[in-house]
Amino acid sequence: MGRSYESVRMGVNATAERWMRARKYLREGDRAYAERLAAMAKKHASACFYNFDDAVEAAVFSVLIEIAREVEELNVDL
């Protein structure tokens, strides 16, 4: 028997893939940012699998963690 529902991990990956497809409609200068966001969303997909029921919430949480990490690294280097 197959799976009757999509796991959060699969949902995060599907969301990231949609973000990647959407990048082609952005201005050329913004496309790299869309790619980074999609990569950030996927980065914690496995860990978020255990904590969230909603794939978009898990993707956004993952992106926010990565943004917070980058901000903290910038503050340390100043």
Secondary structure, 3 states (H helix, E strand, C coil): CCCCCCCHHHHHHHHHHHHHHHHHHCCHHHHHHHHHHHHHHHHCHHHHCCCCCCHHHHHHHHHHHHHHHHHHHHHHHC
